[in-house]
Amino acid sequence: MTVEQLVSYVFGDTPSSLASRCTNWLRASRRFKAFVETYRDKLRKKARHVRDEAALLDLEAEVATAFKLLQERRFRVTWEPLAAGGGRGPDFGVDVTTRLRLYVEVTRPRLRLGTGSAPDGGTDAAGRVATAICAKLGQLPPGAINVLVLAGTDSLAALDIAQVMKDLKQRAERRDQAYFTHRGFTSARAFITTSHRLSAILLPDGDLWLNPEAARPLPSSVATTLRAAVLGDAGRR
């Protein structure tokens, strides 16, 4: 399929920022074009179910992450590889070698300029990001290398993600049960156990937090490659 045919098939005749960006990405990368051809029905379904601007930005963040990952020639990327098993799963599987696979989940925390209370009780960017992290931990498969990508505004660049994770751990150690049950866990202890699935958190500026308590740590060589991919420094083909 040509770029124009793919864009028309996925997005129809309705213009959108995502359709425009996808057009540019398809023209820039053969690997991304092959990826979209493979998953065109999945992307079409997701695009047609977008109901508001926030949902469009969420999907754009997901597709942008796929584009960036595919610029690293070592990576073989699959979309929602565990979906066939039912239930929630990570957005992408990334095979680095025949024996090394990691999973990547993308989230776009709802950040607002200025201050004010969030619907979930958070009052600032750190609180909102903490809630977003909690919402995604359950989608990470146990026993695997799992990376959470935080996508969104430049506000994330100023965030001390290590402090956010430290605050979450301290809440759990204080047995703040209400906080964690409100965020989908059965208990504060369940949060601690589930958090061990998380290997790393990657921010848009390439800042990478490595979980010192991860069941499966992210190898340092892969961490360097991931940073390069997010920053747009990966080798293209």
Backbone as JSON, one array per atom type, in Angstrom:
{
  "sequence": "MTVEQLVSYVFGDTPSSLASRCTNWLRASRRFKAFVETYRDKLRKKARHVRDEAALLDLEAEVATAFKLLQERRFRVTWEPLAAGGGRGPDFGVDVTTRLRLYVEVTRPRLRLGTGSAPDGGTDAAGRVATAICAKLGQLPPGAINVLVLAGTDSLAALDIAQVMKDLKQRAERRDQAYFTHRGFTSARAFITTSHRLSAILLPDGDLWLNPEAARPLPSSVATTLRAAVLGDAGRR",
  "N": [[0.84, -1.2, 0.0], [0.4, 2.28, -0.66], [1.62, 5.27, 1.0], [-0.43, 7.17, 1.08], [-2.69, 5.55, 0.66], [-2.62, 3.93, 2.96], [-3.0, 5.86, 5.01], [-5.51, 6.83, 4.33], [-7.03, 4.48, 4.6], [-6.78, 3.93, 7.36], [-7.49, 6.33, 8.74], [-9.54, 7.5, 7.32], [-11.38, 10.15, 5.77], [-11.3, 12.19, 7.53], [-9.58, 14.86, 8.82], [-6.83, 14.99, 11.12], [-4.58, 15.64, 13.86], [-3.08, 13.39, 14.43], [-3.31, 11.84, 12.09], [-1.95, 13.49, 10.33], [0.64, 13.51, 11.48], [1.25, 10.8, 11.34], [1.35, 10.44, 8.59], [3.7, 11.85, 7.96], [5.55, 10.3, 9.43], [5.3, 7.82, 8.18], [6.34, 8.37, 5.68], [8.91, 8.91, 6.37], [10.08, 6.62, 7.42], [10.78, 3.35, 6.56], [10.54, 1.1, 8.13], [8.59, 1.8, 10.01], [6.44, 2.14, 8.29], [6.07, -0.49, 7.39], [5.32, -1.6, 9.82], [2.87, -0.29, 10.36], [1.4, -1.22, 8.17], [1.22, -3.9, 8.86], [-0.29, -3.76, 11.24], [-2.56, -2.37, 10.54], [-5.35, -2.7, 10.76], [-5.75, -2.79, 13.5], [-4.85, -0.22, 14.28], [-6.65, 1.33, 12.83], [-9.08, 0.64, 14.09], [-8.59, 1.62, 16.68], [-8.23, 4.35, 16.08], [-10.74, 5.04, 15.06], [-12.32, 4.84, 17.28], [-11.72, 6.93, 18.89], [-12.83, 9.51, 20.95], [-12.52, 12.04, 22.01], [-10.35, 14.94, 22.47], [-8.39, 14.35, 24.39], [-8.26, 11.54, 24.33], [-7.36, 11.23, 21.72], [-4.79, 12.35, 21.92], [-3.68, 10.5, 23.67], [-3.6, 8.18, 22.05], [-1.94, 9.15, 20.06], [0.44, 9.46, 21.49], [1.02, 6.79, 21.97], [1.38, 5.73, 19.38], [3.46, 7.35, 18.51], [5.48, 6.46, 20.19], [5.84, 3.88, 19.21], [6.86, 4.52, 16.66], [9.31, 5.72, 17.39], [10.63, 3.59, 18.71], [10.94, 1.86, 16.57], [12.9, 3.04, 15.08], [15.27, 2.19, 16.01], [17.36, -0.15, 14.84], [17.94, -2.59, 15.94], [15.71, -3.4, 17.28], [12.82, -5.41, 17.26], [9.51, -4.88, 16.92], [6.37, -5.54, 18.34], [2.82, -5.11, 18.47], [0.72, -4.86, 21.18], [1.25, -7.58, 22.2], [0.32, -9.53, 23.98], [-2.36, -9.56, 23.88], [-4.03, -11.51, 22.83], [-4.37, -13.34, 24.84], [-6.31, -12.32, 26.44], [-7.66, -9.87, 28.74], [-5.82, -7.11, 30.29], [-2.77, -5.82, 28.94], [0.69, -5.04, 28.12], [1.56, -2.32, 25.85], [3.51, -2.73, 23.84], [5.68, -5.3, 22.61], [9.13, -5.81, 22.65], [11.62, -7.2, 20.94], [14.91, -7.6, 21.49], [17.07, -9.27, 21.11], [17.18, -12.72, 20.04], [16.86, -13.92, 22.44], [16.26, -12.03, 24.28], [13.72, -10.17, 25.43], [11.68, -7.33, 25.97], [9.0, -5.51, 27.52], [6.93, -2.75, 26.72], [5.05, -0.19, 28.04], [2.88, 2.52, 27.54], [2.0, 5.66, 28.85], [0.11, 8.64, 29.26], [0.22, 10.99, 31.45], [-2.33, 12.95, 32.96], [-1.78, 16.13, 33.03], [-2.11, 19.43, 34.23], [-1.74, 22.91, 33.63], [-0.62, 25.13, 36.17], [-2.09, 25.06, 39.49], [-4.21, 23.02, 41.56], [-6.87, 20.81, 42.53], [-6.82, 17.39, 41.66], [-9.06, 15.02, 40.09], [-8.66, 12.54, 41.31], [-7.67, 13.1, 43.76], [-5.05, 13.93, 43.83], [-2.84, 16.72, 43.97], [-0.94, 17.94, 42.47], [1.58, 17.8, 39.84], [3.29, 15.64, 40.45], [1.63, 14.02, 42.02], [-0.34, 13.32, 40.19], [1.15, 11.9, 38.31], [2.03, 9.79, 39.88], [-0.42, 8.49, 40.31], [-0.97, 7.74, 37.67], [1.09, 5.92, 37.21], [0.46, 3.9, 39.06], [-1.91, 3.01, 37.89], [-1.01, 1.62, 35.7], [0.65, -0.46, 36.47], [-0.51, -2.98, 36.85], [-0.8, -3.96, 34.3], [1.6, -4.92, 33.51], [3.47, -7.74, 32.7], [4.32, -10.39, 34.94], [7.63, -11.5, 35.83], [9.02, -10.52, 33.67], [10.97, -8.15, 31.71], [10.06, -4.91, 32.09], [9.15, -1.78, 30.86], [8.01, 1.42, 31.57], [6.77, 4.03, 29.73], [6.57, 7.43, 30.05], [4.67, 9.76, 28.56], [4.07, 13.0, 27.08], [3.73, 16.41, 28.09], [6.25, 19.06, 28.37], [6.38, 19.46, 31.05], [6.87, 17.13, 32.37], [9.59, 16.82, 32.24], [10.72, 18.23, 34.29], [10.13, 16.76, 36.43], [10.85, 14.87, 39.33], [11.29, 11.78, 39.1], [12.34, 9.71, 40.58], [11.85, 10.55, 43.18], [9.09, 10.52, 43.17], [8.57, 7.76, 43.0], [9.8, 6.96, 45.35], [8.16, 8.22, 47.24], [5.77, 6.85, 46.79], [6.51, 4.27, 47.61], [7.04, 4.76, 50.33], [4.51, 5.48, 51.22], [3.24, 3.03, 50.92], [4.7, 1.5, 52.75], [3.88, 2.72, 55.06], [1.45, 1.7, 55.19], [-0.81, 2.84, 53.91], [-3.64, 2.14, 53.22], [-6.05, 3.06, 52.07], [-5.27, 4.83, 50.08], [-4.06, 3.14, 48.15], [-6.0, 1.16, 47.62], [-7.9, 2.74, 46.46], [-6.71, 3.13, 44.06], [-6.81, 0.77, 42.74], [-5.51, -1.47, 43.83], [-5.42, -4.33, 46.01], [-4.37, -3.95, 48.47], [-1.89, -2.05, 50.34], [0.38, -3.58, 50.49], [0.08, -5.18, 48.26], [0.59, -3.35, 46.25], [3.39, -2.98, 46.57], [4.37, -5.54, 45.95], [3.5, -5.78, 43.26], [4.87, -3.66, 42.13], [7.43, -4.58, 41.77], [7.47, -5.69, 39.31], [8.06, -3.7, 37.59], [10.63, -2.51, 35.64], [11.86, -0.16, 34.74], [11.38, 3.39, 34.27], [10.75, 5.62, 31.71], [11.26, 8.89, 30.6], [10.12, 11.66, 28.48], [12.36, 13.29, 27.89], [14.45, 11.58, 27.89], [15.37, 10.9, 30.36], [15.92, 8.32, 32.65], [14.61, 6.17, 34.97], [15.74, 3.61, 36.96], [14.53, 0.75, 38.45], [15.5, -0.24, 41.55], [14.58, -2.46, 42.84], [13.58, -4.21, 41.05], [12.23, -7.21, 39.7], [13.15, -8.18, 37.3], [15.75, -6.63, 36.11], [16.5, -3.86, 33.9], [18.78, -4.28, 31.33], [21.91, -2.56, 31.13], [22.97, -1.91, 28.61], [20.74, -2.01, 26.96], [19.24, -0.03, 28.12], [20.67, 2.27, 27.39], [20.26, 2.23, 24.63], [17.48, 2.52, 24.47], [17.16, 5.11, 25.5], [18.41, 6.56, 23.45], [16.64, 6.03, 21.37], [14.23, 7.27, 22.21], [15.04, 9.9, 22.29], [15.45, 10.35, 19.68], [17.82, 9.71, 18.49], [18.47, 7.29, 17.5], [19.67, 4.88, 15.11], [18.39, 5.08, 11.81], [16.41, 3.28, 9.38]],
  "CA": [[0.0, 0.0, 0.0], [1.12, 3.55, -0.61], [1.39, 6.05, 2.22], [-1.76, 7.78, 0.97], [-3.68, 4.5, 0.84], [-2.63, 3.55, 4.37], [-3.59, 6.94, 5.79], [-6.94, 6.84, 4.02], [-7.64, 3.28, 5.18], [-6.8, 4.01, 8.82], [-8.1, 7.53, 9.29], [-10.64, 8.0, 6.51], [-11.22, 11.49, 5.2], [-11.35, 13.18, 8.61], [-8.23, 15.3, 9.18], [-6.5, 15.04, 12.55], [-3.15, 15.81, 14.1], [-2.45, 12.07, 14.36], [-3.22, 11.46, 10.68], [-0.88, 14.29, 9.74], [1.93, 13.04, 11.97], [1.48, 9.46, 10.79], [1.77, 10.62, 7.19], [5.13, 12.21, 7.98], [6.34, 9.16, 9.92], [5.28, 6.78, 7.15], [7.25, 8.78, 4.62], [10.28, 9.0, 6.89], [10.62, 5.36, 7.92], [10.28, 2.12, 5.96], [10.19, 0.15, 9.19], [7.31, 2.22, 10.56], [5.43, 1.86, 7.28], [5.81, -1.93, 7.45], [4.61, -1.83, 11.09], [1.49, 0.16, 10.19], [0.76, -2.15, 7.25], [0.93, -5.12, 9.62], [-1.29, -3.53, 12.27], [-3.46, -1.31, 10.06], [-6.7, -2.89, 11.28], [-5.72, -2.41, 14.92], [-4.76, 1.23, 14.35], [-7.93, 1.83, 12.31], [-10.08, 0.48, 15.15], [-8.28, 2.56, 17.75], [-8.46, 5.72, 15.61], [-12.17, 5.27, 14.86], [-12.98, 4.87, 18.58], [-11.34, 8.14, 19.61], [-14.03, 10.3, 21.18], [-12.23, 13.42, 22.41], [-8.97, 15.36, 22.24], [-7.5, 13.63, 25.31], [-8.08, 10.19, 23.8], [-6.52, 11.36, 20.52], [-3.42, 12.55, 22.37], [-3.23, 9.22, 24.21], [-3.26, 7.31, 20.92], [-0.78, 9.75, 19.4], [1.61, 9.12, 22.3], [1.29, 5.36, 21.77], [1.91, 5.53, 18.03], [4.76, 8.02, 18.47], [6.44, 5.57, 20.84], [6.15, 2.82, 18.24], [7.74, 5.1, 15.65], [10.65, 5.91, 17.96], [11.23, 2.28, 18.94], [11.27, 1.24, 15.29], [14.08, 3.66, 14.48], [16.42, 1.39, 16.44], [17.34, -1.31, 13.95], [18.03, -3.84, 16.71], [14.43, -3.72, 17.9], [11.66, -5.93, 16.52], [8.42, -4.38, 17.75], [5.03, -6.06, 18.13], [1.82, -4.27, 19.13], [-0.15, -5.6, 22.1], [1.58, -8.99, 21.94], [-0.34, -10.45, 24.9], [-3.81, -9.3, 23.81], [-4.76, -12.74, 22.5], [-4.65, -14.06, 26.06], [-7.39, -11.67, 27.17], [-7.25, -8.99, 29.82], [-4.94, -6.01, 29.95], [-1.37, -6.16, 28.74], [1.49, -3.89, 27.68], [1.34, -1.85, 24.49], [4.47, -3.25, 22.86], [6.75, -6.22, 22.91], [10.33, -5.42, 21.91], [12.66, -8.23, 20.92], [16.23, -7.02, 21.27], [17.75, -10.41, 20.51], [16.3, -13.88, 20.07], [16.69, -14.36, 23.83], [15.98, -10.88, 25.16], [12.5, -9.42, 25.1], [11.14, -6.45, 27.0], [7.68, -4.97, 27.23], [6.84, -1.3, 26.87], [3.71, 0.35, 28.24], [2.9, 3.97, 27.38], [0.92, 6.39, 29.5], [0.2, 10.1, 29.17], [-0.42, 11.52, 32.65], [-3.15, 14.15, 32.76], [-1.19, 17.25, 33.73], [-2.68, 20.72, 33.9], [-0.92, 24.04, 34.04], [-1.08, 25.75, 37.4], [-2.37, 24.17, 40.59], [-5.62, 22.67, 41.73], [-7.07, 19.42, 42.91], [-7.13, 16.44, 40.61], [-10.22, 14.2, 40.44], [-8.29, 11.4, 42.14], [-7.15, 13.56, 45.04], [-3.72, 14.5, 43.69], [-2.91, 18.17, 43.87], [0.15, 18.48, 41.67], [2.04, 16.92, 38.79], [3.82, 14.41, 41.04], [0.5, 13.19, 42.44], [-1.0, 12.78, 39.0], [2.03, 10.9, 37.72], [1.96, 8.62, 40.76], [-1.67, 7.8, 40.01], [-0.83, 7.13, 36.35], [1.96, 4.75, 37.37], [-0.33, 2.87, 39.74], [-2.91, 2.48, 36.96], [-0.39, 0.81, 34.67], [1.46, -1.57, 36.98], [-1.2, -4.25, 36.67], [-0.69, -4.41, 32.91], [2.95, -5.43, 33.26], [3.53, -9.18, 32.97], [5.34, -10.78, 35.93], [8.76, -12.29, 35.33], [9.51, -9.94, 32.42], [11.55, -6.81, 31.75], [8.97, -4.0, 31.76], [9.49, -0.35, 30.87], [6.87, 2.33, 31.46], [7.12, 5.28, 29.07], [5.71, 8.56, 30.37], [4.62, 10.67, 27.42], [3.29, 14.2, 27.35], [4.26, 17.77, 28.0], [7.57, 19.33, 28.93], [6.29, 19.48, 32.51], [7.44, 15.89, 32.89], [11.04, 16.92, 32.28], [11.11, 18.8, 35.57], [9.65, 15.86, 37.48], [11.81, 13.98, 39.96], [10.58, 10.51, 39.1], [12.85, 8.9, 41.69], [11.14, 10.98, 44.38], [7.71, 10.02, 43.05], [8.57, 6.34, 43.35], [10.13, 6.87, 46.77], [6.96, 8.6, 47.99], [4.82, 5.74, 46.7], [6.98, 3.19, 48.47], [6.86, 5.15, 51.73], [3.07, 5.36, 51.49], [2.94, 1.61, 51.07], [5.3, 1.03, 54.0], [3.04, 3.25, 56.14], [0.18, 0.98, 55.05], [-1.89, 3.76, 53.55], [-4.48, 1.24, 52.45], [-7.06, 3.79, 51.3], [-4.63, 5.39, 48.88], [-3.8, 2.12, 47.14], [-7.25, 0.52, 47.2], [-8.54, 3.7, 45.56], [-5.99, 3.04, 42.79], [-6.99, -0.54, 42.13], [-4.79, -2.55, 44.51], [-6.16, -4.9, 47.14], [-3.74, -3.46, 49.69], [-0.6, -1.4, 50.15], [1.35, -4.64, 50.26], [-0.09, -5.62, 46.87], [1.32, -2.4, 45.42], [4.82, -3.27, 46.65], [4.63, -6.76, 45.18], [3.31, -5.52, 41.84], [5.87, -2.7, 41.67], [8.65, -5.3, 41.42], [7.41, -6.0, 37.88], [8.52, -2.52, 36.84], [12.09, -2.46, 35.53], [12.34, 1.2, 34.52], [10.46, 4.41, 33.78], [11.44, 6.46, 30.74], [10.6, 10.17, 30.37], [10.33, 12.16, 27.11], [13.67, 13.89, 27.68], [15.46, 10.54, 27.95], [15.68, 10.55, 31.74], [15.52, 6.94, 32.88], [14.68, 5.69, 36.36], [15.88, 2.17, 37.05], [13.97, 0.24, 39.7], [16.5, -1.07, 42.23], [13.94, -3.66, 43.38], [12.92, -4.91, 39.94], [12.45, -8.65, 39.59], [13.98, -8.32, 36.1], [16.33, -5.32, 35.8], [16.76, -3.5, 32.5], [20.23, -4.29, 31.08], [22.43, -1.21, 30.89], [23.14, -1.68, 27.18], [19.41, -1.75, 26.41], [18.84, 1.27, 28.64], [21.31, 3.27, 26.54], [19.6, 2.2, 23.32], [16.15, 3.1, 24.66], [17.32, 6.57, 25.61], [18.69, 7.08, 22.12], [15.43, 5.93, 20.56], [13.27, 8.29, 22.65], [15.58, 11.21, 21.95], [15.55, 10.48, 18.23], [19.21, 9.54, 18.06], [18.68, 5.91, 17.05], [19.95, 4.74, 13.68], [17.19, 4.84, 11.04], [16.53, 2.51, 8.15]],
  "C": [[0.88, 1.25, 0.0], [0.84, 4.25, 0.71], [-0.02, 6.63, 2.2], [-2.86, 6.75, 1.19], [-3.78, 4.06, 2.3], [-3.33, 4.6, 5.22], [-5.1, 6.98, 5.56], [-7.65, 5.66, 4.65], [-7.81, 3.42, 6.69], [-7.67, 5.16, 9.31], [-9.3, 8.05, 8.51], [-10.33, 9.4, 5.99], [-11.24, 12.59, 6.26], [-9.94, 13.59, 9.0], [-8.03, 15.3, 10.69], [-4.99, 15.22, 12.68], [-2.43, 14.48, 13.99], [-2.3, 11.61, 12.91], [-2.08, 12.21, 10.0], [0.49, 13.8, 10.18], [2.26, 11.66, 11.42], [1.93, 9.53, 9.33], [3.26, 10.94, 7.12], [5.99, 11.04, 8.41], [6.4, 8.06, 8.86], [6.24, 7.11, 6.02], [8.7, 8.75, 5.06], [10.91, 7.65, 7.19], [9.98, 4.15, 7.23], [9.83, 1.13, 7.02], [8.84, 0.52, 9.81], [6.19, 1.94, 9.56], [5.07, 0.37, 7.28], [5.02, -2.29, 8.71], [3.14, -1.45, 10.94], [0.74, -0.75, 9.22], [0.36, -3.43, 7.98], [-0.25, -4.92, 10.57], [-2.34, -2.48, 11.84], [-4.88, -1.47, 10.6], [-6.79, -2.49, 12.76], [-5.7, -0.89, 15.06], [-6.06, 1.87, 13.86], [-9.0, 1.77, 13.4], [-9.85, 1.47, 16.27], [-8.61, 3.99, 17.33], [-9.95, 6.02, 15.49], [-12.92, 5.33, 16.19], [-12.57, 6.07, 19.44], [-12.55, 9.05, 19.73], [-13.76, 11.75, 21.58], [-10.74, 13.7, 22.21], [-7.99, 14.61, 23.13], [-7.22, 12.23, 24.81], [-7.21, 10.2, 22.55], [-5.05, 11.53, 20.9], [-2.85, 11.28, 22.98], [-2.78, 8.29, 23.09], [-2.03, 7.84, 20.19], [0.5, 9.42, 20.16], [2.01, 7.66, 22.09], [1.94, 5.12, 20.41], [3.28, 6.19, 17.89], [5.84, 7.15, 19.12], [6.82, 4.42, 19.91], [7.11, 3.32, 17.18], [9.17, 5.22, 16.17], [11.35, 4.57, 18.18], [11.71, 1.65, 17.63], [12.47, 1.89, 14.6], [15.37, 2.99, 14.95], [16.39, 0.06, 15.68], [17.46, -2.63, 14.69], [16.67, -4.3, 17.22], [13.43, -4.31, 16.89], [10.44, -5.69, 17.4], [7.1, -5.03, 17.35], [4.05, -5.25, 18.97], [0.85, -5.15, 19.91], [0.05, -7.11, 21.95], [0.84, -9.98, 22.83], [-1.86, -10.33, 24.83], [-4.61, -10.56, 23.55], [-5.12, -13.54, 23.74], [-5.78, -13.47, 26.88], [-6.87, -10.81, 28.29], [-6.32, -7.9, 29.33], [-3.5, -6.49, 29.79], [-0.63, -4.94, 28.26], [1.25, -3.55, 26.22], [2.24, -2.55, 23.48], [5.36, -4.33, 23.46], [7.95, -5.82, 22.06], [11.37, -6.53, 22.05], [13.98, -7.57, 20.55], [17.14, -8.05, 20.62], [16.77, -11.57, 20.54], [16.03, -14.35, 21.5], [16.33, -13.23, 24.79], [14.78, -10.11, 24.66], [12.16, -8.52, 26.29], [9.78, -5.97, 26.56], [7.66, -3.48, 27.55], [5.38, -0.9, 26.98], [3.81, 1.87, 28.22], [1.73, 4.58, 28.14], [1.18, 7.89, 29.38], [-0.52, 10.69, 30.38], [-1.18, 12.81, 32.34], [-2.59, 15.28, 33.62], [-1.85, 18.53, 33.28], [-1.73, 21.81, 34.37], [-1.5, 24.64, 35.31], [-1.34, 24.7, 38.46], [-3.85, 23.91, 40.68], [-5.74, 21.2, 42.02], [-7.4, 18.57, 41.7], [-8.34, 15.61, 41.04], [-9.89, 13.05, 41.38], [-7.7, 11.83, 43.48], [-5.76, 14.12, 44.97], [-3.82, 16.0, 43.49], [-1.81, 18.77, 43.02], [0.58, 17.44, 40.64], [2.55, 15.59, 39.35], [2.69, 13.46, 41.45], [-0.21, 12.56, 41.26], [-0.15, 11.69, 38.34], [2.03, 9.63, 38.57], [0.7, 7.81, 40.5], [-1.59, 7.09, 38.66], [0.03, 5.87, 36.42], [1.19, 3.6, 38.01], [-1.32, 2.21, 38.77], [-2.31, 1.51, 35.96], [0.35, -0.42, 35.19], [0.81, -2.93, 36.74], [-1.13, -4.8, 35.26], [0.67, -5.02, 32.59], [3.02, -6.91, 33.61], [4.61, -9.51, 34.0], [6.44, -11.59, 35.26], [9.36, -11.76, 34.05], [10.21, -8.62, 32.69], [10.48, -5.85, 31.25], [9.4, -2.56, 31.91], [8.21, 0.46, 30.69], [7.36, 3.64, 30.86], [6.1, 6.34, 29.45], [5.78, 9.55, 29.22], [3.83, 11.91, 27.82], [4.08, 15.47, 27.25], [5.66, 17.88, 28.59], [7.55, 19.37, 30.45], [6.9, 18.23, 33.12], [8.95, 15.97, 33.04], [11.53, 17.43, 33.63], [10.74, 17.89, 36.74], [10.77, 14.98, 38.02], [11.13, 12.62, 40.13], [11.07, 9.58, 40.22], [12.14, 9.26, 42.98], [9.7, 10.51, 44.36], [7.64, 8.56, 43.48], [8.91, 6.13, 44.83], [8.92, 7.19, 47.63], [5.92, 7.49, 47.95], [5.23, 4.59, 47.61], [6.78, 3.51, 49.94], [5.39, 5.1, 52.13], [2.7, 3.9, 51.76], [3.49, 1.07, 52.39], [4.54, 1.55, 55.22], [1.66, 2.6, 56.15], [-1.0, 1.94, 54.86], [-2.84, 3.0, 52.63], [-5.47, 1.98, 51.56], [-6.48, 4.33, 50.0], [-4.51, 4.34, 47.8], [-5.05, 1.37, 46.72], [-8.02, 1.43, 46.25], [-7.92, 3.64, 44.16], [-5.93, 1.62, 42.25], [-6.26, -1.71, 42.77], [-5.63, -3.08, 45.68], [-5.62, -4.41, 48.48], [-2.46, -2.72, 49.35], [0.48, -2.44, 49.85], [1.28, -5.13, 48.81], [0.61, -4.66, 45.92], [2.81, -2.73, 45.41], [5.17, -4.49, 45.82], [4.54, -6.52, 43.69], [4.39, -4.59, 41.3], [7.19, -3.37, 41.29], [8.65, -5.73, 39.95], [8.02, -4.89, 37.04], [10.05, -2.47, 36.83], [12.6, -1.03, 35.45], [11.18, 2.1, 34.08], [11.26, 5.36, 32.91], [10.63, 7.71, 30.47], [10.92, 10.7, 28.98], [11.71, 12.74, 26.85], [14.8, 12.87, 27.77], [15.89, 10.17, 29.36], [15.11, 9.17, 32.04], [15.7, 6.59, 34.35], [14.72, 4.17, 36.33], [15.42, 1.7, 38.42], [14.99, -0.66, 40.4], [15.92, -2.37, 42.79], [13.22, -4.46, 42.29], [13.24, -6.4, 39.97], [13.32, -8.97, 38.38], [14.53, -6.95, 35.74], [16.5, -5.11, 34.3], [18.27, -3.49, 32.27], [20.72, -2.91, 30.68], [22.59, -0.91, 29.4], [21.8, -1.36, 26.51], [18.91, -0.39, 26.88], [19.41, 2.39, 27.77], [20.61, 3.37, 25.18], [18.2, 2.8, 23.4], [16.2, 4.61, 24.75], [17.53, 7.18, 24.22], [17.45, 7.08, 21.24], [14.44, 7.04, 20.92], [13.73, 9.68, 22.26], [15.73, 11.4, 20.45], [16.94, 10.31, 17.68], [19.5, 8.13, 17.54], [18.93, 5.88, 15.55], [18.68, 4.39, 12.91], [17.48, 3.97, 9.81], [15.15, 2.35, 7.52]]
}
